Amino acid sequence: MRTTITLDNDVLERARAISVKLRTPFKTVINEALRTGLDHVQQPGKCRRYKTKPHAMGVKAGRNIDNIQELLAQIEGEDSR
């Protein structure tokens, strides 16, 4: 089938260079590149789900997280202010 498309200059130069290097007709290079590109576009990317592992940190006995100032004083000492 014959159709008209507009190629960017860099794409045209690369396709021509590949055509010469492989001694393959320009039409064949363009068709193969389009097939490969369309296959890539059609398939969704394979992404791995990000997972985190929880870590029980707990609070040491005698420490209360409801009052941050008091907790910092217990951890750092009263003279650290």
FIKOLZA-1660 file (N, C-alpha, C; in steps of 0.1 Angstrom, whole numbers, plus 5000, padded with zeros to 4 digits):
% residues 81
   i   px   py   pz ch aa at
   1 5008 4988 5000  A  M  N
   1 5000 5000 5000  A  M CA
   1 5009 5012 5000  A  M  C
   2 5005 5022 4993  A  R  N
   2 5013 5034 4992  A  R CA
   2 5006 5045 5000  A  R  C
   3 5015 5052 5008  A  T  N
   3 5010 5063 5016  A  T CA
   3 5021 5073 5018  A  T  C
   4 5017 5085 5022  A  T  N
   4 5027 5095 5024  A  T CA
   4 5028 5098 5039  A  T  C
   5 5041 5098 5044  A  I  N
   5 5043 5102 5058  A  I CA
   5 5055 5112 5058  A  I  C
   6 5055 5120 5069  A  T  N
   6 5066 5129 5070  A  T CA
   6 5076 5124 5081  A  T  C
   7 5088 5122 5078  A  L  N
   7 5098 5118 5087  A  L CA
   7 5107 5129 5092  A  L  C
   8 5111 5129 5104  A  D  N
   8 5121 5139 5109  A  D CA
   8 5134 5136 5102  A  D  C
   9 5142 5146 5101  A  N  N
   9 5155 5145 5093  A  N CA
   9 5164 5134 5100  A  N  C
  10 5164 5134 5113  A  D  N
  10 5173 5124 5120  A  D CA
  10 5169 5110 5117  A  D  C
  11 5155 5108 5117  A  V  N
  11 5150 5094 5114  A  V CA
  11 5153 5090 5100  A  V  C
  12 5151 5099 5091  A  L  N
  12 5154 5097 5077  A  L CA
  12 5169 5093 5075  A  L  C
  13 5177 5101 5081  A  E  N
  13 5192 5098 5079  A  E CA
  13 5196 5084 5085  A  E  C
  14 5190 5081 5097  A  R  N
  14 5193 5068 5103  A  R CA
  14 5188 5057 5094  A  R  C
  15 5176 5058 5089  A  A  N
  15 5170 5048 5081  A  A CA
  15 5178 5046 5068  A  A  C
  16 5182 5057 5062  A  R  N
  16 5191 5056 5050  A  R CA
  16 5204 5049 5053  A  R  C
  17 5210 5053 5064  A  A  N
  17 5223 5047 5068  A  A CA
  17 5222 5032 5071  A  A  C
  18 5211 5028 5077  A  I  N
  18 5209 5014 5080  A  I CA
  18 5207 5006 5067  A  I  C
  19 5199 5013 5058  A  S  N
  19 5197 5007 5045  A  S CA
  19 5209 5004 5037  A  S  C
  20 5219 5014 5037  A  V  N
  20 5231 5012 5030  A  V CA
  20 5240 5002 5037  A  V  C
  21 5241 5002 5050  A  K  N
  21 5249 4993 5058  A  K CA
  21 5245 4979 5056  A  K  C
  22 5232 4976 5056  A  L  N
  22 5226 4963 5055  A  L CA
  22 5224 4959 5041  A  L  C
  23 5226 4968 5031  A  R  N
  23 5223 4966 5017  A  R CA
  23 5209 4960 5015  A  R  C
  24 5200 4967 5022  A  T  N
  24 5186 4964 5022  A  T CA
  24 5178 4976 5016  A  T  C
  25 5167 4973 5009  A  P  N
  25 5159 4984 5004  A  P CA
  25 5154 4993 5015  A  P  C
  26 5154 5006 5013  A  F  N
  26 5149 5016 5022  A  F CA
  26 5135 5012 5027  A  F  C
  27 5126 5008 5018  A  K  N
  27 5113 5004 5022  A  K CA
  27 5112 4993 5032  A  K  C
  28 5121 4983 5031  A  T  N
  28 5122 4972 5040  A  T CA
  28 5127 4977 5054  A  T  C
  29 5136 4986 5054  A  V  N
  29 5141 4991 5067  A  V CA
  29 5130 4998 5074  A  V  C
  30 5123 5007 5067  A  I  N
  30 5112 5014 5073  A  I CA
  30 5101 5005 5078  A  I  C
  31 5097 4995 5070  A  N  N
  31 5087 4986 5074  A  N CA
  31 5091 4978 5087  A  N  C
  32 5103 4973 5087  A  E  N
  32 5108 4965 5099  A  E CA
  32 5109 4974 5111  A  E  C
  33 5113 4986 5110  A  A  N
  33 5114 4996 5121  A  A CA
  33 5100 4999 5126  A  A  C
  34 5090 5001 5117  A  L  N
  34 5077 5003 5122  A  L CA
  34 5071 4991 5129  A  L  C
  35 5073 4979 5123  A  R  N
  35 5068 4967 5130  A  R CA
  35 5073 4966 5144  A  R  C
  36 5086 4967 5145  A  T  N
  36 5093 4966 5158  A  T CA
  36 5087 4977 5168  A  T  C
  37 5086 4989 5163  A  G  N
  37 5081 5000 5171  A  G CA
  37 5067 4998 5175  A  G  C
  38 5059 4993 5166  A  L  N
  38 5044 4991 5169  A  L CA
  38 5043 4980 5179  A  L  C
  39 5051 4969 5178  A  D  N
  39 5050 4958 5188  A  D CA
  39 5054 4964 5202  A  D  C
  40 5064 4972 5202  A  H  N
  40 5068 4978 5215  A  H CA
  40 5057 4987 5221  A  H  C
  41 5051 4995 5213  A  V  N
  41 5040 5004 5218  A  V CA
  41 5028 4996 5222  A  V  C
  42 5025 4985 5215  A  Q  N
  42 5013 4977 5218  A  Q CA
  42 5014 4970 5231  A  Q  C
  43 5026 4965 5235  A  Q  N
  43 5028 4958 5247  A  Q CA
  43 5030 4967 5259  A  Q  C
  44 5023 4966 5270  A  P  N
  44 5025 4975 5281  A  P CA
  44 5038 4971 5288  A  P  C
  45 5044 4981 5293  A  G  N
  45 5057 4980 5300  A  G CA
  45 5056 4970 5312  A  G  C
  46 5066 4963 5314  A  K  N
  46 5066 4954 5325  A  K CA
  46 5072 4961 5337  A  K  C
  47 5063 4964 5347  A  C  N
  47 5068 4971 5359  A  C CA
  47 5066 4962 5371  A  C  C
  48 5076 4962 5379  A  R  N
  48 5075 4954 5391  A  R CA
  48 5069 4963 5402  A  R  C
  49 5060 4957 5409  A  R  N
  49 5053 4964 5420  A  R CA
  49 5063 4967 5431  A  R  C
  50 5062 4979 5436  A  Y  N
  50 5071 4983 5447  A  Y CA
  50 5065 4978 5460  A  Y  C
  51 5073 4970 5468  A  K  N
  51 5068 4965 5480  A  K CA
  51 5077 4969 5492  A  K  C
  52 5071 4972 5503  A  T  N
  52 5079 4975 5515  A  T CA
  52 5076 4965 5525  A  T  C
  53 5086 4962 5533  A  K  N
  53 5084 4952 5544  A  K CA
  53 5083 4960 5557  A  K  C
  54 5072 4958 5564  A  P  N
  54 5070 4965 5576  A  P CA
  54 5080 4960 5587  A  P  C
  55 5084 4969 5595  A  H  N
  55 5094 4966 5606  A  H CA
  55 5088 4970 5619  A  H  C
  56 5086 4961 5628  A  A  N
  56 5080 4965 5641  A  A CA
  56 5091 4972 5649  A  A  C
  57 5089 4985 5651  A  M  N
  57 5099 4993 5659  A  M CA
  57 5095 4993 5674  A  M  C
  58 5082 4994 5676  A  G  N
  58 5078 4994 5690  A  G CA
  58 5083 5006 5698  A  G  C
  59 5078 5008 5710  A  V  N
  59 5083 5018 5719  A  V CA
  59 5088 5012 5731  A  V  C
  60 5099 5016 5736  A  K  N
  60 5105 5010 5748  A  K CA
  60 5096 5012 5760  A  K  C
  61 5096 5004 5770  A  A  N
  61 5088 5005 5782  A  A CA
  61 5091 5018 5789  A  A  C
  62 5081 5025 5793  A  G  N
  62 5083 5037 5800  A  G CA
  62 5083 5049 5792  A  G  C
  63 5082 5047 5778  A  R  N
  63 5082 5059 5769  A  R CA
  63 5068 5060 5763  A  R  C
  64 5064 5073 5762  A  N  N
  64 5050 5076 5758  A  N CA
  64 5051 5085 5745  A  N  C
  65 5046 5081 5734  A  I  N
  65 5047 5089 5722  A  I CA
  65 5036 5099 5721  A  I  C
  66 5027 5100 5730  A  D  N
  66 5017 5111 5730  A  D CA
  66 5022 5124 5733  A  D  C
  67 5033 5126 5740  A  N  N
  67 5039 5138 5743  A  N CA
  67 5054 5138 5738  A  N  C
  68 5055 5144 5726  A  I  N
  68 5068 5144 5719  A  I CA
  68 5079 5151 5727  A  I  C
  69 5076 5163 5734  A  Q  N
  69 5086 5170 5741  A  Q CA
  69 5091 5161 5753  A  Q  C
  70 5082 5154 5759  A  E  N
  70 5086 5146 5770  A  E CA
  70 5095 5134 5765  A  E  C
  71 5091 5128 5754  A  L  N
  71 5098 5117 5748  A  L CA
  71 5112 5121 5744  A  L  C
  72 5113 5133 5738  A  L  N
  72 5127 5138 5734  A  L CA
  72 5135 5141 5746  A  L  C
  73 5129 5146 5757  A  A  N
  73 5137 5148 5769  A  A CA
  73 5142 5135 5775  A  A  C
  74 5134 5125 5774  A  Q  N
  74 5138 5112 5780  A  Q CA
  74 5149 5106 5771  A  Q  C
  75 5148 5108 5758  A  I  N
  75 5158 5102 5749  A  I CA
  75 5171 5110 5749  A  I  C
  76 5170 5123 5748  A  E  N
  76 5182 5131 5747  A  E CA
  76 5187 5136 5760  A  E  C
  77 5179 5136 5770  A  G  N
  77 5183 5142 5783  A  G CA
  77 5178 5156 5785  A  G  C
  78 5176 5160 5797  A  E  N
  78 5171 5173 5799  A  E CA
  78 5180 5184 5796  A  E  C
  79 5193 5182 5796  A  D  N
  79 5203 5192 5793  A  D CA
  79 5206 5195 5778  A  D  C
  80 5199 5187 5770  A  S  N
  80 5202 5189 5755  A  S CA
  80 5195 5201 5749  A  S  C
  81 5186 5207 5756  A  R  N
  81 5179 5219 5751  A  R CA
  81 5187 5230 5750  A  R  C
% end
